[in-house]
Amino acid sequence: MPNNWEEINERLVRPRPSLSPSKFSNGKFRKFKRADTHASKEQPVTTLVIPIIEGDIVDPKCAGGGYVFGNLAHLTDGTLAQAKPDYFYGARPEQLNRQIRKELSERIIPSTQDDLPMAPNFSLEAKGPGGSLAVVTRQACYDGALGARGIHSLQSYQKDGPTYDSNTYTITSTYHGGQLKLYATHLAEPNGPGCRPEYYMTQLNGWCMSGNLETFRQGAAAYRNTRDWAKEKRDEFIRAANECTQRLNLSFIIQHLSARRLPRHPLPWTTLIHRHCLTKRSIRMRNGASQLRLEMWEKSLRYFRKN
């Protein structure tokens, strides 16, 4: 069981305004129940049933699914098929420094198409009524391990060694036969030299979504709450990795300046870099000053390495 078990379970039960009686009526629940009853195969489940549980998506660019995680390094000896979650949520690629993306590519970037979500730490696997519960559970376990490994690589970025805190930052879920189950995945330290980290998947809870309106509300709220929670954790580690890179770049610049004679006009490169960023329209309102600072550090590093 992960160390932050209580934190997650407290988050599970938070009420969602989008599921209040005024927003999600008994009529909407009956619509969900009909869709679930008539979904004889996996595709109707993923296209007609799951979207009702999902609710509104704040940022569609952070959502993905239905394609193979072909860019990720193998989790074991290469005999496992590549993961292909039905739904998953990750970060926009531009949230993370370009150099970090390059260094951690095989752990955090699922697809070779570089504009798709990265560092996925929330996923769902679904099956139709005739699908296997054992299979969908194994798929969720696999998705969770890949997600946990990616978050762990961000968490450990530029640290003295891998960080093992026994906390979970990755949530997976399954939907099968009207049952929604949520799981938390966390890493444990390898048993010895040359051994791989161990991955543990722990069930958080389960709900019979087609049973009654109140149970549906509880399950959908837990699903949406943990999806938001996973995003918060993902963004936290991305922000920490970016800040680490900024500190390292700043340290390099200071060391370089102290080892050479300063130019007659102090630091003219800042003006050039700023002008370049403006002309290339690379300052994005979404990321604001943080994105500008990161780009300035990268360009200043290139300037000093050339001079």
DAFENMO-V151444 format. One record per residue. RES is the residue in one letter. SS is DSSP state (2 for helix, 1 for strand, 0 for the rest). OMEGA is omega in whole degrees, 0 to 359 (* if undefined). Layout:
((RES | SS | OMEGA) (RES | SS | OMEGA))
//
This chain:
((M | 0 | 182) (P | 0 | 182) (N | 0 | 182) (N | 0 | 181) (W | 2 | 183) (E | 2 | 179) (E | 2 | 181) (I | 2 | 182) (N | 2 | 174) (E | 2 | 180) (R | 2 | 182) (L | 2 | 192) (V | 0 | 178) (R | 0 | 179) (P | 0 | 178) (R | 0 | 178) (P | 2 | 182) (S | 2 | 180) (L | 2 | 178) (S | 0 | 180) (P | 0 | 181) (S | 0 | 182) (K | 0 | 180) (F | 0 | 187) (S | 0 | 176) (N | 2 | 177) (G | 2 | 177) (K | 2 | 177) (F | 2 | 178) (R | 2 | 176) (K | 2 | 177) (F | 2 | 183) (K | 2 | 177) (R | 2 | 179) (A | 2 | 180) (D | 2 | 181) (T | 2 | 185) (H | 2 | 180) (A | 0 | 184) (S | 0 | 181) (K | 0 | 182) (E | 2 | 184) (Q | 2 | 176) (P | 2 | 178) (V | 2 | 184) (T | 2 | 184) (T | 2 | 184) (L | 2 | 185) (V | 2 | 185) (I | 2 | 180) (P | 2 | 178) (I | 2 | 176) (I | 2 | 182) (E | 2 | 186) (G | 0 | 180) (D | 0 | 178) (I | 0 | 183) (V | 0 | 182) (D | 0 | 181) (P | 2 | 180) (K | 2 | 177) (C | 2 | 183) (A | 1 | 178) (G | 1 | 178) (G | 0 | 177) (G | 0 | 176) (Y | 0 | 187) (V | 0 | 174) (F | 0 | 189) (G | 0 | 182) (N | 0 | 185) (L | 0 | 176) (A | 0 | 180) (H | 0 | 180) (L | 0 | 182) (T | 0 | 184) (D | 0 | 178) (G | 0 | 181) (T | 0 | 180) (L | 0 | 175) (A | 0 | 179) (Q | 0 | 182) (A | 0 | 179) (K | 0 | 182) (P | 0 | 176) (D | 0 | 177) (Y | 1 | 170) (F | 1 | 179) (Y | 1 | 179) (G | 1 | 182) (A | 1 | 170) (R | 0 | 181) (P | 2 | 184) (E | 2 | 176) (Q | 2 | 186) (L | 0 | 177) (N | 0 | 185) (R | 2 | 181) (Q | 2 | 178) (I | 2 | 178) (R | 2 | 181) (K | 2 | 183) (E | 2 | 186) (L | 0 | 188) (S | 2 | 186) (E | 2 | 178) (R | 2 | 186) (I | 2 | 183) (I | 0 | 187) (P | 0 | 188) (S | 0 | 175) (T | 0 | 174) (Q | 0 | 195) (D | 0 | 177) (D | 0 | 180) (L | 0 | 184) (P | 0 | 179) (M | 1 | 179) (A | 1 | 181) (P | 1 | 177) (N | 1 | 171) (F | 1 | 184) (S | 1 | 177) (L | 1 | 173) (E | 1 | 182) (A | 1 | 175) (K | 1 | 173) (G | 0 | 182) (P | 0 | 181) (G | 0 | 180) (G | 0 | 183) (S | 0 | 176) (L | 2 | 180) (A | 2 | 181) (V | 2 | 183) (V | 2 | 177) (T | 2 | 177) (R | 2 | 178) (Q | 2 | 178) (A | 2 | 178) (C | 2 | 180) (Y | 2 | 178) (D | 2 | 182) (G | 2 | 180) (A | 2 | 178) (L | 2 | 179) (G | 2 | 180) (A | 2 | 178) (R | 2 | 180) (G | 2 | 179) (I | 2 | 179) (H | 2 | 179) (S | 2 | 175) (L | 2 | 180) (Q | 2 | 184) (S | 0 | 187) (Y | 0 | 178) (Q | 0 | 173) (K | 0 | 180) (D | 0 | 179) (G | 0 | 179) (P | 0 | 179) (T | 0 | 177) (Y | 0 | 182) (D | 0 | 179) (S | 0 | 173) (N | 0 | 175) (T | 1 | 176) (Y | 1 | 185) (T | 1 | 180) (I | 1 | 173) (T | 1 | 181) (S | 1 | 176) (T | 1 | 173) (Y | 1 | 183) (H | 1 | 177) (G | 0 | 180) (G | 0 | 182) (Q | 1 | 173) (L | 1 | 178) (K | 1 | 178) (L | 1 | 181) (Y | 1 | 173) (A | 1 | 180) (T | 1 | 176) (H | 1 | 181) (L | 1 | 171) (A | 1 | 182) (E | 0 | 178) (P | 0 | 181) (N | 0 | 181) (G | 0 | 179) (P | 0 | 179) (G | 0 | 180) (C | 0 | 178) (R | 0 | 172) (P | 0 | 178) (E | 1 | 182) (Y | 1 | 181) (Y | 1 | 176) (M | 1 | 183) (T | 1 | 180) (Q | 1 | 177) (L | 1 | 180) (N | 1 | 178) (G | 1 | 183) (W | 1 | 172) (C | 1 | 189) (M | 0 | 181) (S | 0 | 184) (G | 0 | 179) (N | 0 | 186) (L | 2 | 183) (E | 2 | 178) (T | 2 | 176) (F | 2 | 180) (R | 2 | 180) (Q | 2 | 181) (G | 2 | 180) (A | 2 | 177) (A | 2 | 179) (A | 2 | 179) (Y | 2 | 183) (R | 2 | 179) (N | 2 | 181) (T | 2 | 174) (R | 2 | 177) (D | 2 | 180) (W | 2 | 179) (A | 2 | 178) (K | 2 | 180) (E | 2 | 180) (K | 2 | 179) (R | 2 | 180) (D | 2 | 180) (E | 2 | 181) (F | 2 | 176) (I | 2 | 179) (R | 2 | 180) (A | 2 | 179) (A | 2 | 178) (N | 2 | 180) (E | 2 | 177) (C | 2 | 178) (T | 2 | 177) (Q | 2 | 181) (R | 2 | 180) (L | 2 | 179) (N | 2 | 178) (L | 2 | 179) (S | 2 | 179) (F | 2 | 181) (I | 2 | 181) (I | 2 | 179) (Q | 2 | 181) (H | 2 | 180) (L | 2 | 182) (S | 2 | 183) (A | 0 | 182) (R | 0 | 179) (R | 0 | 179) (L | 0 | 178) (P | 0 | 181) (R | 0 | 178) (H | 0 | 188) (P | 0 | 172) (L | 0 | 179) (P | 0 | 183) (W | 2 | 180) (T | 2 | 179) (T | 2 | 180) (L | 2 | 181) (I | 2 | 181) (H | 2 | 180) (R | 2 | 179) (H | 2 | 181) (C | 2 | 181) (L | 2 | 183) (T | 2 | 179) (K | 0 | 180) (R | 0 | 184) (S | 0 | 176) (I | 0 | 182) (R | 0 | 181) (M | 0 | 183) (R | 0 | 184) (N | 0 | 173) (G | 2 | 187) (A | 2 | 181) (S | 2 | 180) (Q | 2 | 179) (L | 2 | 180) (R | 2 | 180) (L | 2 | 181) (E | 2 | 179) (M | 2 | 178) (W | 2 | 181) (E | 2 | 183) (K | 2 | 178) (S | 2 | 176) (L | 2 | 179) (R | 2 | 179) (Y | 2 | 183) (F | 2 | 181) (R | 2 | 177) (K | 2 | 184) (N | 0 | *))
//
